[in-house]
């Protein structure tokens, strides 16, 4: 297993869980102030981005480990990223969009390093 592939799967999983959590009213309000709700279009876009992130995490895991272990590895990556997301939302909720943005910027770099 390549360390860049591992990091890429973790980054994609964390960003996916971030997008899905921001689509929820409670987590959105934790960051943007009490009573704030994402609009319907923004909520839909965040859900699609979260689903895309999970699919990309699955693709990276299968590409790294093959079809026999890849789906199990994907569940492991998503679990680890989910635990990091829960800890982030619990202790530093205002920083979650900042972390996610920087990780989204790092994902293409990690993908290039992993592929070459």
N, C-alpha and C positions, 0 to 999 in steps of 0.2 A: 504494500500500500504506500503510495506516494504521499509525503507530508503536505504537499500543495493541494492534492486532491482531498485529503482529509480536511484541511483548512477551508477549502472551497465549499465542501458539503456543509460544514458547520456554519459558515457565513451565509450560505443560501438558506439553511434552516432557520437561523436566527432572524434574518430579514423576512422570511415567510411568516414566522410567528409574530413578528412586529407588525406586519401589515394586517394580519388577521386580528390581532389585539386592538389595533387602532380602529378597526371597523366596528368594534363594540363601543357602545355609548359610555360605559363606566370607565374604561381605560382611556378613551378619548378625553373624557372630562377630567381625569386625573392630571392630564398634561396641559389641557387648554382652559382649565378653570371649571368650577362647578356649574352645571347646567348647560355646558357646551355639548353639542351633538354634531356628529358628521352629517353632511347632507346625503341625500339618497344616492346621488351620482358618485360622491366621494366614497361612500360606504361600499357601493358596488365595485368601484375601481380597486379599493383596498382588498376586497375579498378575492377578486381576480388575480391581483398581484400575489397574494398569499398562496393561492392555489398553484400559480405558476412557479413560485419558489419551492413548493413541496414537490412538484413534478420535476423540476430541475435537480433538486436534491436526490430524488430517486434515480434520475438519469446518471448523475455523477457516481452514485454508489454502485449502480449496476455496471457502469463503464470501468470502475476501479476493481471490482471484486467478481464480476461475472454474474450470470443469472442464478447461480446456486446460492451464493452468500449475499449478493447485492441487495435484495429486498430486506433481508434481516439487518444488514448494515445501515440501510436507509432508516429503518425504525430506530436503530441506535443513535444515528446522527440527529434525527428529529427529536428524540428523547433528550439528548444532551443539550441541544439548542433550546428546547422547551424549558428545561431546568434553568438555563442561563437567562432566558426571557422572564421566567417567573421571578427569579431573584432580582433582575433589573427592574421589573415593574413594582416589586415590593419595596426595594430600598432606594432606588434612584429613578422614579418614573419620569421626571422631567428630562433626563438624559437619554431615554430610549430612542427618540427620533434622531438625536445626534449620533448615537452609536450606530443605528441602522443606516443612516446616510453615509457615514464613513465606511461601514462594511459594504454597502452597495457600491461605493467607489472602488473598494479593494477587490471586489468579486471578479471583474474582468482581468485585472492584473494576475490574480491567483489562477484564473482559467488559462491564461497564456503560459504562465510558469508551469502549470500542471501538464498542458498539452505538449510543451516543448522541452 
